Amino acid sequence: MIIFAAYYGYQHFNKVKMGPNDKIIIYSLSYCSFCKGLSNELKNSGVEFVEYYVDKDTAKNDELTQKLIKNKIQGGNIQMPVVDLGVVILPNRPTLSEILERVYTARR
């Protein structure tokens, strides 16, 4: 019982608290193992996010392309997933720790 309480407390207090207007967007490919892995890590960490599959939704693919152009990120060799934190785009398979570091930095 004590172990369960400690684990629950750890999980509860280590979740990223997102503001009402904050949104993490993940642009993924439906068949990408890196995309699925990052999505699972974020879910397990309690991070709220929206995921779009650019290989199934051409409008979201165009949206990602426009964001990459706006942020002057060359799109030719981008590795998926791409994460949009609103204030910064993280291309090329960002790790959970990179995302959380940026989220916590943006909240200070």
C-alpha positions as a printed NumPy array, in Angstrom:
array([[  0.   ,   0.   ,   0.   ],
       [  2.831,   2.393,   0.832],
       [  4.526,   1.654,  -2.48 ],
       [  1.295,   2.376,  -4.347],
       [  0.844,   5.705,  -2.529],
       [  4.434,   6.718,  -3.272],
       [  4.057,   5.787,  -6.933],
       [  0.743,   7.654,  -7.233],
       [  2.248,  10.744,  -5.609],
       [  5.235,  10.631,  -7.943],
       [  3.015,  10.29 , -11.015],
       [  0.615,  12.999,  -9.879],
       [  3.153,  15.658,  -8.96 ],
       [  5.481,  15.035, -11.9  ],
       [  2.831,  15.614, -14.56 ],
       [  3.327,  18.667, -16.712],
       [  0.596,  21.149, -15.882],
       [ -0.547,  22.812, -19.093],
       [ -2.313,  26.155, -19.13 ],
       [ -5.781,  26.469, -20.692],
       [ -4.457,  27.879, -23.981],
       [ -1.315,  25.752, -24.204],
       [ -1.244,  22.886, -26.628],
       [  1.479,  20.519, -27.722],
       [  1.006,  19.31 , -31.279],
       [  2.75 ,  16.233, -32.628],
       [  2.926,  15.723, -36.377],
       [  3.413,  12.007, -36.96 ],
       [  3.316,   9.287, -39.558],
       [  0.857,   6.482, -38.854],
       [  3.482,   3.787, -39.477],
       [  6.403,   5.476, -37.656],
       [  7.748,   3.575, -34.638],
       [  9.506,   6.693, -33.295],
       [  6.206,   8.603, -33.481],
       [  4.327,   5.87 , -31.62 ],
       [  7.071,   5.657, -29.011],
       [  7.044,   9.403, -28.309],
       [  3.257,   9.442, -28.176],
       [  3.276,   6.619, -25.607],
       [  5.975,   8.335, -23.525],
       [  3.995,  11.571, -23.44 ],
       [  0.793,   9.741, -22.458],
       [  2.611,   7.861, -19.699],
       [  4.077,  11.14 , -18.43 ],
       [  0.66 ,  12.77 , -18.219],
       [  1.403,  15.34 , -20.9  ],
       [ -1.622,  16.574, -22.828],
       [ -1.103,  16.759, -26.589],
       [ -2.811,  16.528, -29.942],
       [ -1.428,  14.189, -32.593],
       [ -1.945,  14.537, -36.329],
       [ -0.966,  11.95 , -38.922],
       [  0.353,  13.897, -41.896],
       [  0.309,  10.84 , -44.15 ],
       [ -3.474,  10.553, -43.7  ],
       [ -4.46 ,  14.241, -43.497],
       [ -3.235,  16.453, -46.331],
       [ -4.463,  19.62 , -44.6  ],
       [ -2.263,  18.849, -41.565],
       [  0.629,  17.998, -43.873],
       [  0.24 ,  21.426, -45.492],
       [ -0.039,  23.037, -42.04 ],
       [  3.23 ,  21.402, -40.962],
       [  4.931,  22.488, -44.176],
       [  3.865,  26.094, -43.591],
       [  5.101,  26.011, -39.985],
       [  8.465,  24.634, -41.095],
       [  8.794,  27.367, -43.732],
       [  7.761,  30.078, -41.257],
       [ 10.401,  28.864, -38.78 ],
       [ 13.033,  28.562, -41.53 ],
       [ 13.436,  24.812, -41.045],
       [ 14.504,  22.975, -44.185],
       [ 11.906,  20.305, -44.885],
       [ 13.872,  18.015, -47.172],
       [ 15.398,  15.722, -44.557],
       [ 13.075,  16.135, -41.575],
       [ 12.736,  13.052, -39.414],
       [  9.389,  12.41 , -37.795],
       [  7.837,  13.151, -35.415],
       [  7.874,  16.944, -35.4  ],
       [  6.643,  18.623, -32.221],
       [  5.118,  22.094, -32.146],
       [  5.167,  23.704, -28.697],
       [  3.619,  26.938, -29.924],
       [  6.74 ,  28.968, -29.269],
       [  9.172,  26.568, -30.926],
       [  9.138,  23.72 , -33.446],
       [ 11.185,  20.64 , -32.532],
       [ 11.9  ,  18.592, -35.679],
       [ 13.879,  15.388, -36.048],
       [ 12.597,  13.052, -33.357],
       [ 12.813,  15.139, -30.185],
       [ 13.077,  13.124, -27.007],
       [ 10.685,  13.318, -24.083],
       [ 13.342,  15.088, -22.016],
       [ 13.878,  17.724, -24.739],
       [ 10.147,  18.409, -24.888],
       [  9.718,  18.606, -21.115],
       [ 12.749,  20.872, -20.787],
       [ 11.256,  23.287, -23.334],
       [  7.81 ,  23.115, -21.717],
       [  9.171,  23.859, -18.253],
       [ 11.422,  26.636, -19.604],
       [  8.47 ,  28.262, -21.381],
       [  6.408,  28.179, -18.155],
       [  8.94 ,  30.129, -16.035]])
